[in-house]
Amino acid sequence: MVKGLLMLGMGAAAIGAARFFSTAIREERQRRDGKRHSHETTRWEGEGGNPVMPRSDLGEAAGGA
């Protein structure tokens, strides 16, 4: 009986550890994706790009009169 309870406890601990590591990996991927997206946006804006209103080759707002 004691051996069965110990095995049950070890199984619960293993499941808890697996959940912890899968959550940590998912959060790290989200953090890296967010950092990459932020870097790409900053780089785009630093090169003169405007994600809200794209510019034409002449430097005027696209579609302007």
Backbone as CSV, one residue per row, in Angstrom:
resi,resn,N_x,N_y,N_z,CA_x,CA_y,CA_z,C_x,C_y,C_z
1,MET,0.819,-1.193,0.000,0.000,0.000,0.000,0.859,1.252,0.000
2,VAL,1.901,1.267,0.818,2.798,2.421,0.870,3.492,2.593,-0.469
3,LYS,3.898,1.467,-1.066,4.573,1.529,-2.364,3.628,2.110,-3.426
4,GLY,2.375,1.747,-3.381,1.383,2.275,-4.317,1.181,3.772,-4.153
5,LEU,1.148,4.239,-2.896,1.002,5.683,-2.652,2.228,6.447,-3.126
6,LEU,3.405,5.858,-2.919,4.618,6.508,-3.400,4.639,6.591,-4.928
7,MET,4.226,5.547,-5.583,4.167,5.542,-7.051,3.153,6.570,-7.552
8,LEU,2.028,6.659,-6.872,1.015,7.644,-7.231,1.560,9.063,-7.068
9,GLY,2.259,9.299,-5.962,2.867,10.610,-5.724,3.929,10.946,-6.755
10,MET,4.731,9.953,-7.124,5.759,10.179,-8.145,5.126,10.468,-9.504
11,GLY,4.034,9.799,-9.803,3.327,10.056,-11.059,2.755,11.460,-11.102
12,ALA,2.174,11.889,-9.983,1.627,13.247,-9.912,2.741,14.285,-10.035
13,ALA,3.879,14.005,-9.418,5.016,14.924,-9.520,5.536,14.991,-10.950
14,ALA,5.578,13.867,-11.631,6.039,13.842,-13.018,5.094,14.626,-13.923
15,ILE,3.799,14.472,-13.701,2.821,15.223,-14.495,2.948,16.719,-14.215
16,GLY,3.123,17.088,-12.962,3.304,18.494,-12.610,4.551,19.082,-13.243
17,ALA,5.645,18.321,-13.235,6.887,18.799,-13.849,6.717,18.955,-15.357
18,ALA,6.038,18.010,-15.996,5.811,18.100,-17.443,4.975,19.328,-17.785
19,ARG,3.937,19.594,-16.997,3.115,20.797,-17.224,3.932,22.062,-17.025
20,PHE,4.760,22.080,-15.983,5.583,23.258,-15.714,6.524,23.537,-16.880
21,PHE,7.212,22.502,-17.358,8.173,22.705,-18.436,7.487,23.066,-19.748
22,SER,6.344,22.467,-20.040,5.648,22.821,-21.280,5.153,24.264,-21.228
23,THR,4.684,24.710,-20.065,4.260,26.104,-19.920,5.448,27.045,-20.045
24,ALA,6.577,26.699,-19.437,7.768,27.541,-19.510,8.270,27.655,-20.948
25,ILE,8.241,26.550,-21.678,8.685,26.575,-23.076,7.752,27.436,-23.914
26,ARG,6.437,27.301,-23.705,5.465,28.098,-24.459,5.638,29.587,-24.175
27,GLU,5.824,29.955,-22.907,6.009,31.360,-22.547,7.302,31.923,-23.132
28,GLU,8.359,31.125,-23.160,9.629,31.582,-23.732,9.496,31.803,-25.232
29,ARG,8.769,30.915,-25.914,8.542,31.111,-27.353,7.737,32.376,-27.611
30,GLN,6.715,32.624,-26.791,5.914,33.838,-26.956,6.760,35.081,-26.698
31,ARG,7.632,35.022,-25.689,8.498,36.157,-25.384,9.449,36.435,-26.548
32,ARG,10.032,35.378,-27.097,10.969,35.559,-28.215,10.262,36.059,-29.461
33,ASP,9.049,35.541,-29.743,8.291,36.017,-30.894,7.928,37.486,-30.734
34,GLY,7.529,37.880,-29.531,7.210,39.284,-29.277,8.424,40.180,-29.427
35,LYS,9.560,39.717,-28.943,10.795,40.494,-29.066,11.200,40.620,-30.529
36,ARG,11.072,39.525,-31.300,11.412,39.563,-32.720,10.475,40.509,-33.470
37,HIS,9.180,40.426,-33.166,8.208,41.310,-33.823,8.504,42.767,-33.497
38,SER,8.811,43.053,-32.236,9.129,44.420,-31.830,10.377,44.913,-32.551
39,HIS,11.375,44.059,-32.674,12.617,44.441,-33.357,12.356,44.727,-34.829
40,GLU,11.536,43.878,-35.486,11.231,44.094,-36.899,10.463,45.386,-37.103
41,THR,9.527,45.688,-36.212,8.754,46.925,-36.316,9.659,48.136,-36.124
42,THR,10.534,48.083,-35.123,11.455,49.194,-34.874,12.380,49.383,-36.057
43,ARG,12.869,48.291,-36.618,13.762,48.374,-37.769,13.039,48.977,-38.963
44,TRP,11.796,48.533,-39.194,11.008,49.052,-40.307,10.803,50.562,-40.157
45,GLU,10.429,51.015,-38.964,10.197,52.430,-38.741,11.499,53.218,-38.830
46,GLY,12.619,52.638,-38.411,13.914,53.308,-38.480,14.397,53.506,-39.900
47,GLU,13.932,52.667,-40.810,14.319,52.790,-42.211,13.385,53.722,-42.974
48,GLY,12.493,54.376,-42.278,11.593,55.326,-42.926,10.245,54.731,-43.276
49,GLY,10.013,53.500,-42.944,8.727,52.877,-43.236,7.692,53.281,-42.208
50,ASN,6.460,53.305,-42.615,5.373,53.634,-41.716,4.297,52.581,-41.904
51,PRO,4.125,51.675,-40.943,3.148,50.608,-41.143,1.714,51.104,-41.255
52,VAL,1.420,52.313,-40.765,0.059,52.827,-40.834,-0.209,53.445,-42.200
53,MET,0.723,54.265,-42.695,0.555,54.920,-43.982,1.840,54.721,-44.792
54,PRO,1.876,53.729,-45.694,3.088,53.478,-46.464,3.467,54.670,-47.333
55,ARG,4.749,54.869,-47.511,5.241,55.984,-48.311,5.552,55.528,-49.722
56,SER,5.437,56.440,-50.664,5.796,56.124,-52.049,7.300,56.369,-52.218
57,ASP,7.807,56.112,-53.400,9.242,56.306,-53.677,9.640,57.781,-53.584
58,LEU,8.699,58.706,-53.790,8.986,60.128,-53.744,8.942,60.702,-52.337
59,GLY,8.581,59.891,-51.371,8.525,60.354,-49.997,7.190,60.966,-49.617
60,GLU,6.249,60.968,-50.544,4.918,61.493,-50.242,4.032,60.350,-49.787
61,ALA,2.942,60.702,-49.151,2.000,59.669,-48.712,1.415,58.984,-49.936
62,ALA,1.344,57.682,-49.886,0.808,56.926,-51.030,-0.654,57.275,-51.222
63,GLY,-1.007,57.540,-52.458,-2.394,57.841,-52.770,-2.764,59.298,-52.547
64,GLY,-1.813,60.127,-52.154,-2.103,61.548,-51.934,-2.168,62.312,-53.237
65,ALA,-2.830,63.455,-53.233,-2.987,64.245,-54.451,-1.917,65.293,-54.559
